[in-house]
Amino acid sequence: MRLSCDAILFDLDGTLVDTAADLAAALNAAIGPLGRRVMSPVDAKAMIGGGLPQLVRLGLESSGGMPEPDVFDAAVKRAFDRYDAHYADESRPFPGVIDTLKRLKTAGVKMGVCTNKPAAFSAKILAALGLTPYLPVLVGGDSLPVKKPDPKMAFAVMERLGATAAQCVLVGDSETDVKLARNAAIPVILVRGGYTTIPVEQLGADAIVGGFAELPATLGR
């Protein structure tokens, strides 16, 4: 397998792993006691990407508005407590992810994760789903003082991989991932079926794949 890159930065939620059901459960644990409507995984998909506090904020805004700050803080704590105990009950790698990561590792590609999810949660999910051996580098939403799409997130992954921007490609699913790639001056491939409310064709990616099985061929171009 001949590739046009030496290193890949992967987004986590909506790209490598379908985490929507577990995140929806955490969101409902947060806002349910406030009498808000139950959010489905489909509802949650439209709100995922900015971390749990942002997920709770969006859930509250879409179900009646924001409460007082102390009530919001308590809701966020409930979300974290629920997610800490149930971070991988229903989360699964998307089809083709593990086989593709195996192929890429065999080809000598360096791989890491760049996500706005807290590093501890991210590491637990990767371990629980058997992905850690392929993704030894992880930069989470609390690893730095900034979050995606700040390019410092991408640069931190590159540094830990021992790769330069000229050697890297970003693989994600959302507008945030495209912005991150542009800010870091690296190409970006988007995977269909992720957590974006905007059609991927409208996000300005360098390439789009229908699933992970298509990724090696696309990287070869």
N, C-alpha and C positions, 0 to 999 in steps of 0.2 A: 504494500500500500504506500503510494507516494503522496505526500501531503505538501501543501503550500505554507504550512505553519509548523512551528516547533512546540508551541504551547497554547493551551486553551483555558480561558476563564469562563466558568459556567455560573449562571444564575442557579438558584436552588428551587424555590417555590414556583411551580408552573412551568419549569424547564426540565429539571432532573426528576423532581418528585411531585406527585399530586397530593398536596397537603390540605386541600380545601375543606374536606370533611372534618378533620381534626381542628382546623382553625375556626370553622363555623361553630363547632361545639364549644370552643373557648370563648368565642364572641357571645354565644347565647348564655353561657355561664356568667358573663359580665353584665349583660343588659337585661336578661330575663327577670332578675329580682326587681328591676325598675319598672316592670310591667310592659316592656317593649315586645314587639312581635318576634316570633321565632325566625331566625335567618337560616336559609338553606345553604348548602355548599355552593350552589349557583349564585346566590346573593353574595356570599363571601368572596367568590372569585373576583368580583368587580371592585373589591376593597383591599385586596391583598397586595403587598409590595412595599409598604412603608413601615412595617413592624407592628407589633401587637397594640401599642398605644394608639397608633393611627387607625388600625382596624377597628378598635373600640370607638374611637371618635367618629369614624365614618358610619359605623353601625348606629350610633346614637343620633347622629345628624339625620340619618335616613328613616328614623323610626320615631320621630317626635321632637328632636332637638337636643342640644347640649344641656346637661344639668349643672348644678353648682360644682366648682372645682373639686371640693372634697368628695362629692358623690362620684365624679368622674374618676378621681384617683382610686377610690375603693373599687370601682368597676374594673379598672385596669388591673388591679391586684387580683381580682377574681379570675380574670382572663389568664394571667400568668400562672396562678395556682392550678387552674384546670389544665392548662397546656403542659405544665411541668409534669403532671401525673399522666397525661394522655397524649403525648406528642406524636406517637406513631401507632395509634390504635387502628386507624384506617388509611394512613398515608402509605403510598406505594410508589416505587419508581415508575415512570411512564414506560410504555412498551418499547422495547429495544434499547433502553438505557444501559443496562448491565452488559449486554453483548457488545454494544458499541464502545463502551469504556474499556472493556477487555481488549478489543481490537486496537484501540488507540494506544493503550499502555504497551501492548506487544510491539507496536510500531515505534515506541520510544517517545511518544508525545508526553510532555509535561502538562499536568492538569491540576487545576485548583478551583475553589468555589469563592464567588464574590456575591454576598447576599446582605440584605438589610435585616434579615432575621438575626437575633442575638447569637453570638458564636456558640454558647453552651448548648442551646436548643439545636442549632444546626449540626453540631458535632454528634449529639445524641441521635439525631435522625439518620445521619450518614452511617453511623455505626449500626443502628438497629436494622437498617435496610441493606447492609453489606456493601456500602459504597466507599467506605473509608480507604480501603487498599488502593483504589484508583484515584482518589482525590486527597492527597496528603496535605495540601495547603488549603486553609480556610480563613477568610477574612469576613467577619460578621458585622452586623450593624452597630455593635458596641465595641468593636476592635479598635476603632479610631474615633476622634472627635467629630468626624463627618460621616455621612451616609451616601449611598448612590443617589444621584449621578455624579457626585464629586469624584474627579479622576484620581484623587489620592487613594480611593478604594482599589481601583484597578492597579495603580502603581505598586501598592503594598503586596498584592498577589504576585505581580510580575517579579518583584524583588525577591520574594520568598521562593519563587520557582527558578530564579536565576535566569530570567528571560527578559529580553528587551521588547519594546512596543512593536518593532519591526518583525518580531518572531511570533506575535500573538494574534489570536482571534477570540472575540467574545461570543458566547452562545447564550441567548436569553429568549424572553418571550414577550417583552413589553416595551413601552415607550421609554421607561426609565433606563432599560438596558441599552437602547439605541443612543440616548443622551450620554450615558456613561462612556460608550465606545467612542462617540464623537469627541467628547471632552478629553479622552485619553489618546485620541488619534490612532485607533485600531479598528480593523474591520469587525462587522457584527453580523451574525447569522441568527435569525429568529425562527423558533419552532412553533408551528401552528398548534392550537389547542391549549394554549396557556392562559394566563390570567390577565388578559387585556380586553378592555371594552371597545377599543379601536381596532378595526381590521388590520391585520399585520401588514397587508399590502400598502397601507397608508402611513406606516411608521418610518419609512426611509431606510430599511435595512439593506445591507449589501447583498444578502441572499436570504431566501426563505425555504425551509424544509417542512415537509408534511409530517415527519417523525424522525426519530433518532437513527433509524436504519438508513436514511438518506444522507446522514451527516458526513461519513467518510468520503463519499463521492463528491460532495459539495466542497469539502475542505481541500480535496485534490485539485479543484479548479482555482 
